[in-house]
Amino acid sequence: MLKADVDPRRGTMTLDQEFLVDFGEMPAGPARAHEIRWPDGDCTSDVWQ
């Protein structure tokens, strides 16, 4: 999983070189990220695990 830093005022988008989650190196073996939506939530309450 990567993180993109977006600056809408300048119209730029860059990858955060310090942020990387490699799910292939998880303790229990390779894993997949999935999204969890809370009941009655919206896009501001989305959680990635």
Buried (B, 14 or more C-beta within 10 A) or exposed (E): EEEEEEEEEEEEEEEEEEEEEEEEEEEEEEBEEEEEEEEEEEEEEEEEE
